[in-house]
Amino acid sequence: MRGEIEGVAGLLADPDPAVVTLAREESQALRTK
């Protein structure tokens, strides 16, 4: 859960397309677990 919050914070701080894609993939991986 902590990593998820940090990921969102990093996304807001650095809206880099690569970071956004990575965060999206990460959240999908968490959901499918």
SULQUI-V330974 format. One record per backbone hydrogen bond with DSSP energy under -0.5 kcal/mol. NH is the residue of the N-H (numbers start at 1). CO is the residue of the C=O. Records with the same first field share a line. If there is no record, write none. Layout:
NH=CO ; CO
//
This chain:
5=1
6=2
7=3
8=4
9=5
10=6
11=7
12=8
13=9
14=10
16=14
20=16
21=17
22=18
23=19
24=20
25=21
26=22
27=23
28=24
29=25
30=26
31=27
32=28
33=29
//
